[in-house]
Amino acid sequence: MSAEKATTTEQTAIGIAHSKLILIGEHAVVHGQPAIAIPFPLVGVESIVEHEPGPVVIDSTFYHGPLDLAPESLQGIASCISGTLEYLEMPEADLLIRIKSSVPPGKGLGSSASVAISVIRSLFAYASIDHTDEELLKLANIAETFAHGAPSGIDTLTITSELPVWYEKDNPTEFIELNDDFHFVVADSGSIGDTRMAVESVAHLLRVAPRKIQRKLDRIGELTHQAKDALEKRGKHLLGQMLNEAQKELEALGVSTTGLNKLIEFAREEGALGAKLTGGGNGGCIIALAQNEVHSRLLAEKLRKFGAHAVWPFVLKRNHKK
């Protein structure tokens, strides 16, 4: 269980959730291949539920008003709130739900899943009811289905974990024990990606040229297996190679962009062991593997000066325990 649960008082209840990154396996994971996702604690969401007479009201950066008048962009989370209240057998009334998020939407960082999980945790806390991981994932999937069409489920799993997640559709989830510290830099291209559109474009390619596209998806699957081996045993140099190889396949699938490619090439020129897009693509962020902690800070600063919209250096540490 993540330590990021929820707290409650008589008047208010709070739920929090960190974010996530796909390290490798984007798009292929939707078609049965494995993917590796990692928790991203530098950005997250806090949801605060208070009693307020009248209809359920959402208070967020993007919208303040009644739940039933929420804009299209919040329909997924609105459905998730309604579904959770129904599950808890609570009336859909007399609540103010404040959502404070530092997760930029449309960047492949699991924004919709982070919001959903923090809100669900806060509603359970408000009702003074404990939830299981299974309940959390099931209810969060309401928002994810709205956001992504046919979500893999990897976002919600990773956001409720403190360890890297090995995810393969229809197989038990595994958690990866690291053999070393891995230093990464995430850089935002400044453009917003559309995961649903990217997933649909790859599905279309698969229908048009099934053999060619299936080979690319299978290749991403092979690289993901090797990346797992690198994290557990063989180290950062192999992992960097796998990230670079995966980026080639993602470019061939048409989900990278000029803006992402420029950041990736720059990161490699500045000594990154590997770099690729992270998430659905067509905008959003890149992830670069630095040589060490000092290099990650230098690389972050250089990417910032190069024009990245936002930059986050962070470390995945070994010896995490479940």
Buried (B, 14 or more C-beta within 10 A) or exposed (E): EBEBBBEBEEEBBBBBBBBBBBBBBBBBBBBBBBBBBBBBEBBBBBBBBBEBEEBBBBBBEEBEBEBEEBEEEBEBBBBBBBBBBEBBEBEEEBBBBBBBBEBBBBBBBBBBBBBBBBBBBBBBBBBEEEBEEEBBBBBBBBBBBBBBBEBBBBBBBBBBBBBBBBBBBEEEEBBBBBBBEBBBBBBBBBBBBBBBBBBBBBBEBBEEEEEEBEEBBBBBBBBBBBBBBBBBEBBBEBBBBBBBBBBBBBBBBBBBBEBBBBBBEBBBEBEBBBBBBBBBBBBBBBBBBBBEEEBBBBBBBBBBEBEBBBBBBBEBEEEBEE
